[in-house]
Every structure is written in structure tokens, then in C-alpha cells.
């Protein structure tokens, strides 16, 4: 390849990457949520009851997708439980959505950890897919109108959760 042609291709590549790579306004550092509006669902809880997202409209919601085999999921669960205890009194609805595990495994996890956060069972993984979750853990912070204010991939600590919760209260 000729030197001029190589330089031209590099410049064109640079232009395309910078022009198409970021649709966020300048100065914006807020990542776009995985989904804009929280998809509705109806899931069974560990007690056999059903919880529907549409029944919670008007409340701020914290959803955490997790599995017991996931080390970061297990590590953040005590902080999620603490958020549930502290902010549940202020109207926050917190749910830990277990992805594709059997009831017995989830019940054993709850018993061994002593957590009180409500656990919902996504037995087929269909809700996990609707929320575009492809790795665990993932947390969603949903405002009172049902819009996803933030989706956070990976393990969070109490302080991280607290910051996100206060944005939707």
C-alpha cells in the first residue's frame, strides 16, 4: 500500500470511530441504562405468591439479578439486605431476582445467609433476557414512573447502592 493511501485510511477510520462511537452529549458521563423503561413481569416469590412490577407503579424500585453460584452476587447480598431494611421504610421496593435456580437452592441460600430481602424466581430466565442481563450481578434502579434511572453491572457495595437509591427516592 502507498504511504498516502495508508494515511488516508487511518484518517477515515479515526473519523468514523469518533463520529459514530458516542451518541451522548458532550460532557455527559452517565452511561445509558440497559433498558429505558422497566419491562413488566410477574414472578413467583419463595412463599409461592406472585409479584408484578405493574402493581408497584408509583414506587421507586431496586431490582438485583443474581444467582447463588455467583461470588460477587453473594458478596453484595448483605448490602442489598441492608438497603432493603433501611429504605423499605421510606417506600423503596427491593427485590432480588434469582436467575434460573431451583427453589431448594435459593431457599437454602436464604436460610444460610439470614437475608430478608424478598426473592423472586426467574425460573426460565425470560425476565433476565427482557432486562438484557447477560452476566451477574446486575442491578436496576427504577423511578416512580417506571423509567430505569440506572443499570449497574457487577458487584456494588452499600455506598454505591445508597447513591443510586437516593436518586430515585
MODELLER restraints for C-alpha pairs under 7 A, 6 or more apart:
rsr = mdl.restraints
at = mdl.atoms
rsr.add(forms.Gaussian(group=physical.xy_distance, feature=features.Distance(at['CA:33:A'], at['CA:148:A']), mean=6.59, stdev=0.5))
rsr.add(forms.Gaussian(group=physical.xy_distance, feature=features.Distance(at['CA:33:A'], at['CA:150:A']), mean=5.30, stdev=0.5))
rsr.add(forms.Gaussian(group=physical.xy_distance, feature=features.Distance(at['CA:33:A'], at['CA:151:A']), mean=5.00, stdev=0.5))
rsr.add(forms.Gaussian(group=physical.xy_distance, feature=features.Distance(at['CA:34:A'], at['CA:132:A']), mean=6.35, stdev=0.5))
rsr.add(forms.Gaussian(group=physical.xy_distance, feature=features.Distance(at['CA:34:A'], at['CA:151:A']), mean=6.13, stdev=0.5))
rsr.add(forms.Gaussian(group=physical.xy_distance, feature=features.Distance(at['CA:35:A'], at['CA:131:A']), mean=6.39, stdev=0.5))
rsr.add(forms.Gaussian(group=physical.xy_distance, feature=features.Distance(at['CA:35:A'], at['CA:148:A']), mean=6.72, stdev=0.5))
rsr.add(forms.Gaussian(group=physical.xy_distance, feature=features.Distance(at['CA:36:A'], at['CA:147:A']), mean=5.97, stdev=0.5))
rsr.add(forms.Gaussian(group=physical.xy_distance, feature=features.Distance(at['CA:36:A'], at['CA:148:A']), mean=5.39, stdev=0.5))
rsr.add(forms.Gaussian(group=physical.xy_distance, feature=features.Distance(at['CA:37:A'], at['CA:146:A']), mean=6.00, stdev=0.5))
rsr.add(forms.Gaussian(group=physical.xy_distance, feature=features.Distance(at['CA:37:A'], at['CA:147:A']), mean=4.52, stdev=0.5))
rsr.add(forms.Gaussian(group=physical.xy_distance, feature=features.Distance(at['CA:37:A'], at['CA:148:A']), mean=5.57, stdev=0.5))
rsr.add(forms.Gaussian(group=physical.xy_distance, feature=features.Distance(at['CA:38:A'], at['CA:146:A']), mean=5.75, stdev=0.5))
rsr.add(forms.Gaussian(group=physical.xy_distance, feature=features.Distance(at['CA:38:A'], at['CA:147:A']), mean=5.98, stdev=0.5))
rsr.add(forms.Gaussian(group=physical.xy_distance, feature=features.Distance(at['CA:38:A'], at['CA:148:A']), mean=5.93, stdev=0.5))
rsr.add(forms.Gaussian(group=physical.xy_distance, feature=features.Distance(at['CA:39:A'], at['CA:130:A']), mean=6.81, stdev=0.5))
rsr.add(forms.Gaussian(group=physical.xy_distance, feature=features.Distance(at['CA:39:A'], at['CA:131:A']), mean=6.98, stdev=0.5))
rsr.add(forms.Gaussian(group=physical.xy_distance, feature=features.Distance(at['CA:40:A'], at['CA:53:A']), mean=5.32, stdev=0.5))
rsr.add(forms.Gaussian(group=physical.xy_distance, feature=features.Distance(at['CA:40:A'], at['CA:54:A']), mean=6.00, stdev=0.5))
rsr.add(forms.Gaussian(group=physical.xy_distance, feature=features.Distance(at['CA:41:A'], at['CA:52:A']), mean=5.45, stdev=0.5))
rsr.add(forms.Gaussian(group=physical.xy_distance, feature=features.Distance(at['CA:41:A'], at['CA:53:A']), mean=5.61, stdev=0.5))
rsr.add(forms.Gaussian(group=physical.xy_distance, feature=features.Distance(at['CA:41:A'], at['CA:127:A']), mean=6.90, stdev=0.5))
rsr.add(forms.Gaussian(group=physical.xy_distance, feature=features.Distance(at['CA:42:A'], at['CA:50:A']), mean=6.32, stdev=0.5))
rsr.add(forms.Gaussian(group=physical.xy_distance, feature=features.Distance(at['CA:42:A'], at['CA:51:A']), mean=5.40, stdev=0.5))
rsr.add(forms.Gaussian(group=physical.xy_distance, feature=features.Distance(at['CA:42:A'], at['CA:52:A']), mean=4.11, stdev=0.5))
rsr.add(forms.Gaussian(group=physical.xy_distance, feature=features.Distance(at['CA:42:A'], at['CA:53:A']), mean=6.63, stdev=0.5))
rsr.add(forms.Gaussian(group=physical.xy_distance, feature=features.Distance(at['CA:43:A'], at['CA:50:A']), mean=5.45, stdev=0.5))
rsr.add(forms.Gaussian(group=physical.xy_distance, feature=features.Distance(at['CA:43:A'], at['CA:51:A']), mean=5.42, stdev=0.5))
rsr.add(forms.Gaussian(group=physical.xy_distance, feature=features.Distance(at['CA:43:A'], at['CA:52:A']), mean=6.51, stdev=0.5))
rsr.add(forms.Gaussian(group=physical.xy_distance, feature=features.Distance(at['CA:43:A'], at['CA:120:A']), mean=5.99, stdev=0.5))
rsr.add(forms.Gaussian(group=physical.xy_distance, feature=features.Distance(at['CA:43:A'], at['CA:121:A']), mean=6.11, stdev=0.5))
rsr.add(forms.Gaussian(group=physical.xy_distance, feature=features.Distance(at['CA:43:A'], at['CA:122:A']), mean=6.55, stdev=0.5))
rsr.add(forms.Gaussian(group=physical.xy_distance, feature=features.Distance(at['CA:44:A'], at['CA:50:A']), mean=4.47, stdev=0.5))
rsr.add(forms.Gaussian(group=physical.xy_distance, feature=features.Distance(at['CA:44:A'], at['CA:51:A']), mean=6.34, stdev=0.5))
rsr.add(forms.Gaussian(group=physical.xy_distance, feature=features.Distance(at['CA:44:A'], at['CA:120:A']), mean=5.70, stdev=0.5))
rsr.add(forms.Gaussian(group=physical.xy_distance, feature=features.Distance(at['CA:44:A'], at['CA:121:A']), mean=5.61, stdev=0.5))
rsr.add(forms.Gaussian(group=physical.xy_distance, feature=features.Distance(at['CA:45:A'], at['CA:51:A']), mean=6.97, stdev=0.5))
rsr.add(forms.Gaussian(group=physical.xy_distance, feature=features.Distance(at['CA:45:A'], at['CA:119:A']), mean=5.75, stdev=0.5))
rsr.add(forms.Gaussian(group=physical.xy_distance, feature=features.Distance(at['CA:45:A'], at['CA:120:A']), mean=4.36, stdev=0.5))
rsr.add(forms.Gaussian(group=physical.xy_distance, feature=features.Distance(at['CA:45:A'], at['CA:121:A']), mean=5.94, stdev=0.5))
rsr.add(forms.Gaussian(group=physical.xy_distance, feature=features.Distance(at['CA:46:A'], at['CA:119:A']), mean=6.31, stdev=0.5))
rsr.add(forms.Gaussian(group=physical.xy_distance, feature=features.Distance(at['CA:46:A'], at['CA:120:A']), mean=6.60, stdev=0.5))
rsr.add(forms.Gaussian(group=physical.xy_distance, feature=features.Distance(at['CA:57:A'], at['CA:144:A']), mean=6.32, stdev=0.5))
rsr.add(forms.Gaussian(group=physical.xy_distance, feature=features.Distance(at['CA:57:A'], at['CA:145:A']), mean=6.71, stdev=0.5))
rsr.add(forms.Gaussian(group=physical.xy_distance, feature=features.Distance(at['CA:57:A'], at['CA:146:A']), mean=6.59, stdev=0.5))
rsr.add(forms.Gaussian(group=physical.xy_distance, feature=features.Distance(at['CA:58:A'], at['CA:144:A']), mean=4.40, stdev=0.5))
rsr.add(forms.Gaussian(group=physical.xy_distance, feature=features.Distance(at['CA:58:A'], at['CA:145:A']), mean=6.10, stdev=0.5))
rsr.add(forms.Gaussian(group=physical.xy_distance, feature=features.Distance(at['CA:59:A'], at['CA:91:A']), mean=6.54, stdev=0.5))
rsr.add(forms.Gaussian(group=physical.xy_distance, feature=features.Distance(at['CA:59:A'], at['CA:92:A']), mean=6.45, stdev=0.5))
rsr.add(forms.Gaussian(group=physical.xy_distance, feature=features.Distance(at['CA:59:A'], at['CA:93:A']), mean=6.86, stdev=0.5))
rsr.add(forms.Gaussian(group=physical.xy_distance, feature=features.Distance(at['CA:59:A'], at['CA:144:A']), mean=4.75, stdev=0.5))
rsr.add(forms.Gaussian(group=physical.xy_distance, feature=features.Distance(at['CA:60:A'], at['CA:92:A']), mean=5.19, stdev=0.5))
rsr.add(forms.Gaussian(group=physical.xy_distance, feature=features.Distance(at['CA:60:A'], at['CA:93:A']), mean=6.28, stdev=0.5))
rsr.add(forms.Gaussian(group=physical.xy_distance, feature=features.Distance(at['CA:60:A'], at['CA:142:A']), mean=5.75, stdev=0.5))
rsr.add(forms.Gaussian(group=physical.xy_distance, feature=features.Distance(at['CA:60:A'], at['CA:143:A']), mean=4.75, stdev=0.5))
rsr.add(forms.Gaussian(group=physical.xy_distance, feature=features.Distance(at['CA:60:A'], at['CA:144:A']), mean=4.80, stdev=0.5))
rsr.add(forms.Gaussian(group=physical.xy_distance, feature=features.Distance(at['CA:60:A'], at['CA:168:A']), mean=5.90, stdev=0.5))
rsr.add(forms.Gaussian(group=physical.xy_distance, feature=features.Distance(at['CA:60:A'], at['CA:169:A']), mean=6.04, stdev=0.5))
rsr.add(forms.Gaussian(group=physical.xy_distance, feature=features.Distance(at['CA:61:A'], at['CA:92:A']), mean=5.71, stdev=0.5))
rsr.add(forms.Gaussian(group=physical.xy_distance, feature=features.Distance(at['CA:61:A'], at['CA:93:A']), mean=4.70, stdev=0.5))
rsr.add(forms.Gaussian(group=physical.xy_distance, feature=features.Distance(at['CA:61:A'], at['CA:94:A']), mean=5.88, stdev=0.5))
rsr.add(forms.Gaussian(group=physical.xy_distance, feature=features.Distance(at['CA:61:A'], at['CA:141:A']), mean=5.92, stdev=0.5))
rsr.add(forms.Gaussian(group=physical.xy_distance, feature=features.Distance(at['CA:61:A'], at['CA:142:A']), mean=4.98, stdev=0.5))
rsr.add(forms.Gaussian(group=physical.xy_distance, feature=features.Distance(at['CA:61:A'], at['CA:143:A']), mean=6.56, stdev=0.5))
rsr.add(forms.Gaussian(group=physical.xy_distance, feature=features.Distance(at['CA:62:A'], at['CA:93:A']), mean=6.19, stdev=0.5))
rsr.add(forms.Gaussian(group=physical.xy_distance, feature=features.Distance(at['CA:62:A'], at['CA:94:A']), mean=4.76, stdev=0.5))
rsr.add(forms.Gaussian(group=physical.xy_distance, feature=features.Distance(at['CA:62:A'], at['CA:95:A']), mean=6.44, stdev=0.5))
rsr.add(forms.Gaussian(group=physical.xy_distance, feature=features.Distance(at['CA:62:A'], at['CA:140:A']), mean=5.73, stdev=0.5))
rsr.add(forms.Gaussian(group=physical.xy_distance, feature=features.Distance(at['CA:62:A'], at['CA:141:A']), mean=4.75, stdev=0.5))
rsr.add(forms.Gaussian(group=physical.xy_distance, feature=features.Distance(at['CA:62:A'], at['CA:142:A']), mean=6.32, stdev=0.5))
rsr.add(forms.Gaussian(group=physical.xy_distance, feature=features.Distance(at['CA:63:A'], at['CA:94:A']), mean=5.99, stdev=0.5))
rsr.add(forms.Gaussian(group=physical.xy_distance, feature=features.Distance(at['CA:63:A'], at['CA:95:A']), mean=5.08, stdev=0.5))
rsr.add(forms.Gaussian(group=physical.xy_distance, feature=features.Distance(at['CA:63:A'], at['CA:96:A']), mean=5.98, stdev=0.5))
rsr.add(forms.Gaussian(group=physical.xy_distance, feature=features.Distance(at['CA:63:A'], at['CA:97:A']), mean=6.89, stdev=0.5))
rsr.add(forms.Gaussian(group=physical.xy_distance, feature=features.Distance(at['CA:63:A'], at['CA:139:A']), mean=5.57, stdev=0.5))
rsr.add(forms.Gaussian(group=physical.xy_distance, feature=features.Distance(at['CA:63:A'], at['CA:140:A']), mean=5.05, stdev=0.5))
rsr.add(forms.Gaussian(group=physical.xy_distance, feature=features.Distance(at['CA:63:A'], at['CA:141:A']), mean=6.59, stdev=0.5))
rsr.add(forms.Gaussian(group=physical.xy_distance, feature=features.Distance(at['CA:64:A'], at['CA:95:A']), mean=6.35, stdev=0.5))
rsr.add(forms.Gaussian(group=physical.xy_distance, feature=features.Distance(at['CA:64:A'], at['CA:96:A']), mean=4.77, stdev=0.5))
rsr.add(forms.Gaussian(group=physical.xy_distance, feature=features.Distance(at['CA:64:A'], at['CA:97:A']), mean=5.82, stdev=0.5))
rsr.add(forms.Gaussian(group=physical.xy_distance, feature=features.Distance(at['CA:64:A'], at['CA:137:A']), mean=6.94, stdev=0.5))
rsr.add(forms.Gaussian(group=physical.xy_distance, feature=features.Distance(at['CA:64:A'], at['CA:138:A']), mean=5.80, stdev=0.5))
rsr.add(forms.Gaussian(group=physical.xy_distance, feature=features.Distance(at['CA:64:A'], at['CA:139:A']), mean=4.30, stdev=0.5))
rsr.add(forms.Gaussian(group=physical.xy_distance, feature=features.Distance(at['CA:64:A'], at['CA:140:A']), mean=6.38, stdev=0.5))
rsr.add(forms.Gaussian(group=physical.xy_distance, feature=features.Distance(at['CA:65:A'], at['CA:96:A']), mean=6.01, stdev=0.5))
rsr.add(forms.Gaussian(group=physical.xy_distance, feature=features.Distance(at['CA:65:A'], at['CA:97:A']), mean=4.73, stdev=0.5))
rsr.add(forms.Gaussian(group=physical.xy_distance, feature=features.Distance(at['CA:65:A'], at['CA:98:A']), mean=5.93, stdev=0.5))
rsr.add(forms.Gaussian(group=physical.xy_distance, feature=features.Distance(at['CA:65:A'], at['CA:99:A']), mean=6.64, stdev=0.5))
rsr.add(forms.Gaussian(group=physical.xy_distance, feature=features.Distance(at['CA:65:A'], at['CA:136:A']), mean=6.54, stdev=0.5))
rsr.add(forms.Gaussian(group=physical.xy_distance, feature=features.Distance(at['CA:65:A'], at['CA:137:A']), mean=5.55, stdev=0.5))
rsr.add(forms.Gaussian(group=physical.xy_distance, feature=features.Distance(at['CA:65:A'], at['CA:138:A']), mean=5.29, stdev=0.5))
rsr.add(forms.Gaussian(group=physical.xy_distance, feature=features.Distance(at['CA:65:A'], at['CA:139:A']), mean=6.26, stdev=0.5))
rsr.add(forms.Gaussian(group=physical.xy_distance, feature=features.Distance(at['CA:66:A'], at['CA:73:A']), mean=5.57, stdev=0.5))
rsr.add(forms.Gaussian(group=physical.xy_distance, feature=features.Distance(at['CA:66:A'], at['CA:96:A']), mean=6.86, stdev=0.5))
rsr.add(forms.Gaussian(group=physical.xy_distance, feature=features.Distance(at['CA:66:A'], at['CA:97:A']), mean=6.17, stdev=0.5))
rsr.add(forms.Gaussian(group=physical.xy_distance, feature=features.Distance(at['CA:66:A'], at['CA:98:A']), mean=5.10, stdev=0.5))
rsr.add(forms.Gaussian(group=physical.xy_distance, feature=features.Distance(at['CA:66:A'], at['CA:99:A']), mean=6.06, stdev=0.5))
rsr.add(forms.Gaussian(group=physical.xy_distance, feature=features.Distance(at['CA:66:A'], at['CA:136:A']), mean=5.64, stdev=0.5))
rsr.add(forms.Gaussian(group=physical.xy_distance, feature=features.Distance(at['CA:66:A'], at['CA:137:A']), mean=5.01, stdev=0.5))
rsr.add(forms.Gaussian(group=physical.xy_distance, feature=features.Distance(at['CA:67:A'], at['CA:73:A']), mean=6.52, stdev=0.5))
rsr.add(forms.Gaussian(group=physical.xy_distance, feature=features.Distance(at['CA:67:A'], at['CA:98:A']), mean=5.39, stdev=0.5))
rsr.add(forms.Gaussian(group=physical.xy_distance, feature=features.Distance(at['CA:67:A'], at['CA:99:A']), mean=5.77, stdev=0.5))
rsr.add(forms.Gaussian(group=physical.xy_distance, feature=features.Distance(at['CA:68:A'], at['CA:74:A']), mean=6.37, stdev=0.5))
rsr.add(forms.Gaussian(group=physical.xy_distance, feature=features.Distance(at['CA:68:A'], at['CA:109:A']), mean=6.79, stdev=0.5))
rsr.add(forms.Gaussian(group=physical.xy_distance, feature=features.Distance(at['CA:72:A'], at['CA:137:A']), mean=6.85, stdev=0.5))
rsr.add(forms.Gaussian(group=physical.xy_distance, feature=features.Distance(at['CA:72:A'], at['CA:155:A']), mean=5.38, stdev=0.5))
rsr.add(forms.Gaussian(group=physical.xy_distance, feature=features.Distance(at['CA:73:A'], at['CA:136:A']), mean=6.95, stdev=0.5))
rsr.add(forms.Gaussian(group=physical.xy_distance, feature=features.Distance(at['CA:73:A'], at['CA:137:A']), mean=5.41, stdev=0.5))
rsr.add(forms.Gaussian(group=physical.xy_distance, feature=features.Distance(at['CA:73:A'], at['CA:155:A']), mean=6.64, stdev=0.5))
rsr.add(forms.Gaussian(group=physical.xy_distance, feature=features.Distance(at['CA:76:A'], at['CA:155:A']), mean=6.20, stdev=0.5))
rsr.add(forms.Gaussian(group=physical.xy_distance, feature=features.Distance(at['CA:76:A'], at['CA:156:A']), mean=6.17, stdev=0.5))
rsr.add(forms.Gaussian(group=physical.xy_distance, feature=features.Distance(at['CA:76:A'], at['CA:157:A']), mean=6.19, stdev=0.5))
rsr.add(forms.Gaussian(group=physical.xy_distance, feature=features.Distance(at['CA:78:A'], at['CA:115:A']), mean=6.96, stdev=0.5))
rsr.add(forms.Gaussian(group=physical.xy_distance, feature=features.Distance(at['CA:79:A'], at['CA:157:A']), mean=6.28, stdev=0.5))
rsr.add(forms.Gaussian(group=physical.xy_distance, feature=features.Distance(at['CA:79:A'], at['CA:158:A']), mean=5.07, stdev=0.5))
rsr.add(forms.Gaussian(group=physical.xy_distance, feature=features.Distance(at['CA:81:A'], at['CA:115:A']), mean=5.99, stdev=0.5))
rsr.add(forms.Gaussian(group=physical.xy_distance, feature=features.Distance(at['CA:81:A'], at['CA:116:A']), mean=6.32, stdev=0.5))
rsr.add(forms.Gaussian(group=physical.xy_distance, feature=features.Distance(at['CA:81:A'], at['CA:117:A']), mean=5.26, stdev=0.5))
rsr.add(forms.Gaussian(group=physical.xy_distance, feature=features.Distance(at['CA:84:A'], at['CA:94:A']), mean=5.74, stdev=0.5))
rsr.add(forms.Gaussian(group=physical.xy_distance, feature=features.Distance(at['CA:84:A'], at['CA:117:A']), mean=6.03, stdev=0.5))
rsr.add(forms.Gaussian(group=physical.xy_distance, feature=features.Distance(at['CA:94:A'], at['CA:117:A']), mean=6.76, stdev=0.5))
rsr.add(forms.Gaussian(group=physical.xy_distance, feature=features.Distance(at['CA:95:A'], at['CA:117:A']), mean=6.37, stdev=0.5))
rsr.add(forms.Gaussian(group=physical.xy_distance, feature=features.Distance(at['CA:95:A'], at['CA:118:A']), mean=5.22, stdev=0.5))
rsr.add(forms.Gaussian(group=physical.xy_distance, feature=features.Distance(at['CA:95:A'], at['CA:119:A']), mean=5.79, stdev=0.5))
rsr.add(forms.Gaussian(group=physical.xy_distance, feature=features.Distance(at['CA:95:A'], at['CA:120:A']), mean=6.74, stdev=0.5))
rsr.add(forms.Gaussian(group=physical.xy_distance, feature=features.Distance(at['CA:96:A'], at['CA:117:A']), mean=6.84, stdev=0.5))
rsr.add(forms.Gaussian(group=physical.xy_distance, feature=features.Distance(at['CA:96:A'], at['CA:118:A']), mean=6.28, stdev=0.5))
rsr.add(forms.Gaussian(group=physical.xy_distance, feature=features.Distance(at['CA:96:A'], at['CA:119:A']), mean=4.77, stdev=0.5))
rsr.add(forms.Gaussian(group=physical.xy_distance, feature=features.Distance(at['CA:96:A'], at['CA:120:A']), mean=6.14, stdev=0.5))
rsr.add(forms.Gaussian(group=physical.xy_distance, feature=features.Distance(at['CA:97:A'], at['CA:119:A']), mean=5.79, stdev=0.5))
rsr.add(forms.Gaussian(group=physical.xy_distance, feature=features.Distance(at['CA:97:A'], at['CA:120:A']), mean=4.69, stdev=0.5))
rsr.add(forms.Gaussian(group=physical.xy_distance, feature=features.Distance(at['CA:97:A'], at['CA:121:A']), mean=5.88, stdev=0.5))
rsr.add(forms.Gaussian(group=physical.xy_distance, feature=features.Distance(at['CA:97:A'], at['CA:122:A']), mean=6.51, stdev=0.5))
rsr.add(forms.Gaussian(group=physical.xy_distance, feature=features.Distance(at['CA:98:A'], at['CA:119:A']), mean=6.82, stdev=0.5))
rsr.add(forms.Gaussian(group=physical.xy_distance, feature=features.Distance(at['CA:98:A'], at['CA:120:A']), mean=6.06, stdev=0.5))
rsr.add(forms.Gaussian(group=physical.xy_distance, feature=features.Distance(at['CA:98:A'], at['CA:121:A']), mean=5.14, stdev=0.5))
rsr.add(forms.Gaussian(group=physical.xy_distance, feature=features.Distance(at['CA:98:A'], at['CA:122:A']), mean=5.83, stdev=0.5))
rsr.add(forms.Gaussian(group=physical.xy_distance, feature=features.Distance(at['CA:99:A'], at['CA:121:A']), mean=6.66, stdev=0.5))
rsr.add(forms.Gaussian(group=physical.xy_distance, feature=features.Distance(at['CA:99:A'], at['CA:122:A']), mean=5.06, stdev=0.5))
rsr.add(forms.Gaussian(group=physical.xy_distance, feature=features.Distance(at['CA:99:A'], at['CA:123:A']), mean=6.33, stdev=0.5))
rsr.add(forms.Gaussian(group=physical.xy_distance, feature=features.Distance(at['CA:99:A'], at['CA:125:A']), mean=5.71, stdev=0.5))
rsr.add(forms.Gaussian(group=physical.xy_distance, feature=features.Distance(at['CA:99:A'], at['CA:128:A']), mean=6.81, stdev=0.5))
rsr.add(forms.Gaussian(group=physical.xy_distance, feature=features.Distance(at['CA:100:A'], at['CA:122:A']), mean=5.79, stdev=0.5))
rsr.add(forms.Gaussian(group=physical.xy_distance, feature=features.Distance(at['CA:100:A'], at['CA:123:A']), mean=4.42, stdev=0.5))
rsr.add(forms.Gaussian(group=physical.xy_distance, feature=features.Distance(at['CA:100:A'], at['CA:124:A']), mean=5.67, stdev=0.5))
rsr.add(forms.Gaussian(group=physical.xy_distance, feature=features.Distance(at['CA:100:A'], at['CA:125:A']), mean=5.61, stdev=0.5))
rsr.add(forms.Gaussian(group=physical.xy_distance, feature=features.Distance(at['CA:101:A'], at['CA:123:A']), mean=6.28, stdev=0.5))
rsr.add(forms.Gaussian(group=physical.xy_distance, feature=features.Distance(at['CA:136:A'], at['CA:154:A']), mean=6.57, stdev=0.5))
rsr.add(forms.Gaussian(group=physical.xy_distance, feature=features.Distance(at['CA:137:A'], at['CA:153:A']), mean=6.27, stdev=0.5))
rsr.add(forms.Gaussian(group=physical.xy_distance, feature=features.Distance(at['CA:137:A'], at['CA:154:A']), mean=5.21, stdev=0.5))
rsr.add(forms.Gaussian(group=physical.xy_distance, feature=features.Distance(at['CA:137:A'], at['CA:155:A']), mean=6.22, stdev=0.5))
rsr.add(forms.Gaussian(group=physical.xy_distance, feature=features.Distance(at['CA:138:A'], at['CA:151:A']), mean=6.96, stdev=0.5))
rsr.add(forms.Gaussian(group=physical.xy_distance, feature=features.Distance(at['CA:138:A'], at['CA:152:A']), mean=5.63, stdev=0.5))
rsr.add(forms.Gaussian(group=physical.xy_distance, feature=features.Distance(at['CA:138:A'], at['CA:153:A']), mean=4.46, stdev=0.5))
rsr.add(forms.Gaussian(group=physical.xy_distance, feature=features.Distance(at['CA:138:A'], at['CA:154:A']), mean=5.84, stdev=0.5))
rsr.add(forms.Gaussian(group=physical.xy_distance, feature=features.Distance(at['CA:139:A'], at['CA:151:A']), mean=5.54, stdev=0.5))
rsr.add(forms.Gaussian(group=physical.xy_distance, feature=features.Distance(at['CA:139:A'], at['CA:152:A']), mean=5.14, stdev=0.5))
rsr.add(forms.Gaussian(group=physical.xy_distance, feature=features.Distance(at['CA:139:A'], at['CA:153:A']), mean=6.53, stdev=0.5))
rsr.add(forms.Gaussian(group=physical.xy_distance, feature=features.Distance(at['CA:140:A'], at['CA:148:A']), mean=6.69, stdev=0.5))
rsr.add(forms.Gaussian(group=physical.xy_distance, feature=features.Distance(at['CA:140:A'], at['CA:150:A']), mean=5.87, stdev=0.5))
rsr.add(forms.Gaussian(group=physical.xy_distance, feature=features.Distance(at['CA:140:A'], at['CA:151:A']), mean=4.46, stdev=0.5))
rsr.add(forms.Gaussian(group=physical.xy_distance, feature=features.Distance(at['CA:140:A'], at['CA:152:A']), mean=6.52, stdev=0.5))
rsr.add(forms.Gaussian(group=physical.xy_distance, feature=features.Distance(at['CA:141:A'], at['CA:148:A']), mean=5.84, stdev=0.5))
rsr.add(forms.Gaussian(group=physical.xy_distance, feature=features.Distance(at['CA:141:A'], at['CA:149:A']), mean=5.61, stdev=0.5))
rsr.add(forms.Gaussian(group=physical.xy_distance, feature=features.Distance(at['CA:141:A'], at['CA:150:A']), mean=5.29, stdev=0.5))
rsr.add(forms.Gaussian(group=physical.xy_distance, feature=features.Distance(at['CA:141:A'], at['CA:151:A']), mean=6.39, stdev=0.5))
rsr.add(forms.Gaussian(group=physical.xy_distance, feature=features.Distance(at['CA:141:A'], at['CA:164:A']), mean=6.77, stdev=0.5))
rsr.add(forms.Gaussian(group=physical.xy_distance, feature=features.Distance(at['CA:141:A'], at['CA:165:A']), mean=6.84, stdev=0.5))
rsr.add(forms.Gaussian(group=physical.xy_distance, feature=features.Distance(at['CA:142:A'], at['CA:148:A']), mean=4.40, stdev=0.5))
rsr.add(forms.Gaussian(group=physical.xy_distance, feature=features.Distance(at['CA:142:A'], at['CA:149:A']), mean=5.56, stdev=0.5))
rsr.add(forms.Gaussian(group=physical.xy_distance, feature=features.Distance(at['CA:142:A'], at['CA:168:A']), mean=6.77, stdev=0.5))
rsr.add(forms.Gaussian(group=physical.xy_distance, feature=features.Distance(at['CA:143:A'], at['CA:149:A']), mean=6.33, stdev=0.5))
rsr.add(forms.Gaussian(group=physical.xy_distance, feature=features.Distance(at['CA:143:A'], at['CA:168:A']), mean=4.96, stdev=0.5))
